[in-house]
Amino acid sequence: MTDVARETPRVQRTAWLIWIVLGLVISIVVAKSQDAGERSVTGSYRAAVQNWFAGEPLYNMAGSGFIYMPQAAIVFAPWGLLPKLVGEIAWRWTIVIVFSAGVFRLTRLLSHDDRWFLIATLAAAGTGAGCVRNGQSTLMIAGLMMLATVDIKDQKWWRATVLLSLAFAFKPVSIVLILLVAAIYPQMLWRLVIGMGVVGVAPFLMQRPDYVMSQFVACYQNSRVAFSVGETGHWAQLFGMLKVAGLDLPSPVQQIGRLTAAAATLGICWLSARRLPANRNAFYLYAISACYLMLFNSRTEGSTYAMVGPVYGILLSEAWLMRRQFITTAGYALAIIATVFNFDLALIVVKRPNEIWLAPFICVLVTFGLLVQLTRELRLESVKGDTH
């Protein structure tokens, strides 16, 4: 990689301007939609906050609405207790700031060429616009996860622990990265035990113990319903895609597939951590865990693919600016476009509710390309090791 266009202020300002424009546009849309009917999940978050402090049930036991742990109601309280419109807009700006900071730091791991950040911004903002509009906490945990992987690379163990613990409180799917980190980094294992312990105990410091216990039980029961809905409904994950193709796998087979992929993910990330430079490993740690979540979480939605938007953007930057691979560059560019417009493009081929197939199909292809690239890097590092 050459040093051309490294840390170009104008390019970096352009990237940050894109994030600011996204926040402004979504703020206007949200403000105008308050009287015209909302398309947002924040209503469920806000209701959970109010129910928590009132000592009322958090869950509808139908696997819909608020489906996260009681801790999610607590961490959303700073926004949920604000006047409605103020809280809605403040929350959108918060997730944009956290997500964009994660994208910036992740790209900086690999290159100080600001064109990488600009390209990753275009990919991440494009795939994440729907999440911002809906107010989904997906962008919050994605940003926290990216920031945590960078801190792990820098050996800032406690800060990474706080970020991962906070991500888990917002949304428990971040447990995938947490378990990977705990298994790979001994320095993080005991810290994460403490972090998870604090997350687990925190609700008891803010409500009656009997109420907290009842909500943990309800959370477990509601989660089982939500998982069942994820397996039987139309969701934008690997098994949902296969269902559209006519291959409806039974639940036990899906579970075996998830566990097998989880073991493979751990093995791949373990090798990466021990053979690759720290910055490359940090990127693969986030990228592979995010791809696993997209393909194997039972309730992945089309908008959830915002989590892999930064990965697609970085892979495009590498192919274009570093490796000069035209065909690969074009492929990643098409992957980003197809993911941004995944529902509209899928409807050209199928009818509702089967339009969920395109985003996971693209993710399968990108994951394969990612693993091929990782394998190549592992071999190169192995050859370097043999020559020394």
N, C-alpha and C positions, 0 to 999 in steps of 0.2 A: 504493500500500500504506500502511495506517495503522500507527501505532505501538502499537496495542492488543496487550497481552500480550507485549510485548517482554522477552526474558530473564526469564521467569517461573521462579524457582527451583524451585517445586513441579513444574511441568511438566517441566523439565529433569531433575530427580531421578527422576521417573517413567520417563523414557526410559532413563536410565542403569540404573535398577532392572531394566528389561526385559532389558537385556544381561547383567546379573549373574545374573538368574534363568535365562536361556538357558544361560550357562556352568555354573551349578550343576546344572541338570537334565541336561545332556549329560554332565557329569562323572559323575553317578550312573549314568546309562545305560551309559556306557563301562565303569565299574568293575564293574557287574553282568554285562556281556556278556563279560568276559574268559574266564569258564569256560563260557559258554553258546554260544560261537561268535561271531566278530567280523563286523561289517558295516562294514569300514573299509579305506581305502587306505594307511593308515600302515604296515601290515606290509610293503608294497612299498618304501616310503621307508626303513624301518628296515633291511631286508635290503640295500638299496643302500648305506647307510652302512657296514654291516659288510663288505660285499664290497669297497667302495672301500679301506678301510684294510687289508684282507687282501690286496689286489691281485688279487681275483677278478673275473670278468665281471659287469657290471652288468645286462646285457640278456638276455632269453630268446629274442630274435630272432623272436618271434611277434606283436609289436605289442601286447603286453599287459603287465601288471605295471608295472614301472618303465620309463616311456617318455620321460623327460626327459633333459636334458643331464647329464653327469657333475657339473657344478657344483651341481645340485640335491641330490646326495648330500652334498656338502660343507656347504651352508648348512643342511641338515636335521640335521647331526651334533649340534648342541647338544641336540636332543630325542631323536635316535635312539640316542645313547650312554647315555642315562639308563636306569635300570631300567624295564622295559616299561610298567607301569601308571603310574608317575610321568611318564614321557615322553609317554604317550598323553594324560593329563589336562593336563599343562603345555602341550602343543601346542594342544589345544582352546582353552585360555584365551588363548594367544598370538594365535591367528587371530581370536578374538572381540574382543580388545583392539584389534588393528590395524584390523580391519574397522570396528568401532564408531567408532574415532577418525577414520577416513576419512569415514564417514557424517556425523559431527558437523561436521568442518571443511568438507565440501562444502556442507552445508545452511547453515552460517554465512556462506558466500560470498554467498548470495542473500537471507537474512533472519536477523535476530536474534530473531525471534518463535520462541520455543521450541516452539510447536506444530508448526512445520515439522520440527524435529528429532524430535519424538515420532512424527509421522506417518511420516517416513522410517525411523525405527527400527522401527516396526511392520511396514512393508513389507520392510525389509532383513532383520530377524530372522526374519520369516515365510518369506521365500524362501530364507534362508540356513541355516535350522535343519538341513536335510538335509546340507549341506556340513559343518557343524560336527560332526554325528553321524559322518559318514564320515571326518572329518579331512582333507578335501581342501584343497590349497594354493590353490584358487581364491579363498578369502576373503583369504588373505594377499596375493596379488598385486592383488586388487581394492582392498584397503585402501591398499596402497603406491601404486597408480595414482591413487587419489583424493587422497591426501596430496601426491603429486607435482604434480598439476594445480593444487592450491591454492598450492604453493610457486612454481610457474611464474608464477601470477598475481601473487604477492608479489615476483617477481624474485629469488627465492632459488635461483639457478641450480645451485649445487653441491649443495645438499641435495636438490633435485629429481633431479639426476643420480645421486646415491647411491641414492635410493629406486627410480628406474627400473631402475638396474643390478641392484639386489637383486631386484626383481620378475622381471627377465629370468633371473637365476640360478635362482630358484625354478621358473619356468614360462615357456618361450620364447614363448608366445602374447602376452605383454605387448609383443612386438616391434611390434605394430600401433600402440600409443600411442607407443612410442619413435620409430618412423619418422615418425609425424605430427609429433611435437615437433621432431625434427631438421630436418624440411623447413620448418616454419613459423617456428621461432625460431633465428636465426643464433647467438644467445648460447648456445644449448644444443648446437648441432651438434658443435663441437670438444670440448666437455665430455663429451658422450655417446660420442664416439670414444674418449676416454681411459677412460671408465667401462666401455665394452664391452671395451676392451683389457685392463683389469684383470680383468674376469670371465673373459676368454679365457685369460689367463696363469695365473690363480690355481691351477688344478689341477696345473700343472707344478711348483709350489712345495710340493706336498703328496704327490706320488707320483713313481715312476720315469717318466721321459719316454716310454720305450717302452710302458709300460702305459697312460699317459694317451692317447697317440696311438692305441693299439688300441681304447680305449673311445670315442674320438671317431669312429673309423671305424664301430664297432659301433652307436653312437648314430645315425649317418646311415642305416645299413642298416635298423636297427630302426624308425626314424622313417618310412622309406618303406613298410614293412609296415603300420605303424600308420595312416598316411594312407590306404593302400589299404583297410584294414579300415573306416576312417571313411567312405569313399565307397561301399562295398558293403554295409555293415551298416545297422542301424536306429539313427540318431542324431538328437537333437533339434535339428536345424539346418534351414535353408531347404530344401535339396535332399532331406533326409530327409522333411520334411513333404510336398513335392511327390511323392515316391515313394509315400507313403501314399495320396495323391490319385490315383495311377495314372500319374503323369508321372515316369518314371525316366530322368533325363537322363544321357547318357554323360559320362565323365570330362572330355574336352576342353571340352565345353560348360560343365560346372561350373567349370572353371578360368577360362574366359573370363568367366563370371559373377562369380567372386571378384575377378578383376583389374579388371573394369569397376566393381564396387562399391568397390574400394579406391581407384581414381582419383577416383570421385565423392566418397568420404569425404574424401580429401585436399583436393579443391576446396572442399567445403563448410566444412571446418575452417579452411582458409586464408582464406576470406571472413569467417568468424566472427571470426578473430583480428584482422583489419584493420578491421572495421566496428563490432563490438560492444564494450561496456565489458568490461574485463578479467575481472570476476567472472562475467558471463554467458558469455563465451567459455570460461572454465575449466570451467564446468558442461557446455557443449555438447561440449567436447573430450573429456571423460570419457564423457559419455552416448553420443555417436555412435560412439566407438571401441568401447565396450562392446557396443552393439547390433550393430555389424559383427561382432565376435567371436562373439556368440551365433548369428548367422544364417549365417556363412560359415566358421567353424572346423569342420573335418570331423568332429571328435569331441565336439561339444557334447552334454552330458547334460542331463536335466531339472533336476538340482540346480545345474548351472552357471549357471542364470539368476539365481542369487544376485547375480551381478555387476551386473545391471540392476535389482535390487530397490530400491536407493537412488534410482535415476533415476525409477522408477515412483512412489515415495513423494514425491519432490520435485515431480513433475508434478502429482500429486494435491493437494499442499499449495498450489501456485500456483493451480490451478483453483478450489479451494475458498476459500482464505483471502485470495487477492489478486484474482483475476478474478471471483469469485462466479458461476462457470458451473456450474449444477446438473448438466446433462446430461454435460458433460465430466468433472466430479467423479465422477459415478456410473460413467462409463466406465472411468476409471483405477482406481477402487475394485474394480470387477469384474475388471479386468486383473490386479490384485494377487492377488485371491482365486483366480482361474483359474490363475495361475502357481504359487501355493503348492500347490494340489491338482491340478496339471496331469495327472499320471498317472491318478489316480482318476477325474477328470472325463472324460478322453479315453477311458477304458475303457467308458464308457457308450455310446460311438459305435462303437468299433472293438475288436478283440481283440488280444492280445499277438502279436507285439512291435510292433504299429503304434500303441501308445499314446503315441508320442513327438511327435505332431503338434501338440498344443495349445499348449505353451510357445512354439515358434517362430511359430505363427499369431498369438498375442497380441503377440509381439515385433514382428512385421511391422506390425500395426495401431498399436502404440505408436510405432514408429519413424516411421511416416507422420505421426502426430500431432505428434511431435517436430520433424520437418522442416517441417511446415506452420507451427508456432509460430516456428521459427527464421527461416523466410522472411518471416514477418510482421515480426519484429523487425529483420531486415536492411532491409526496406523503410522502416520507421519511422526507422531511423538514417540511411538515404539521404535521406529527406525533410528530416530535421533538418539534414543537411549542406548541402542545397540552399538552405535558408532562411538560412544564415549567410554 
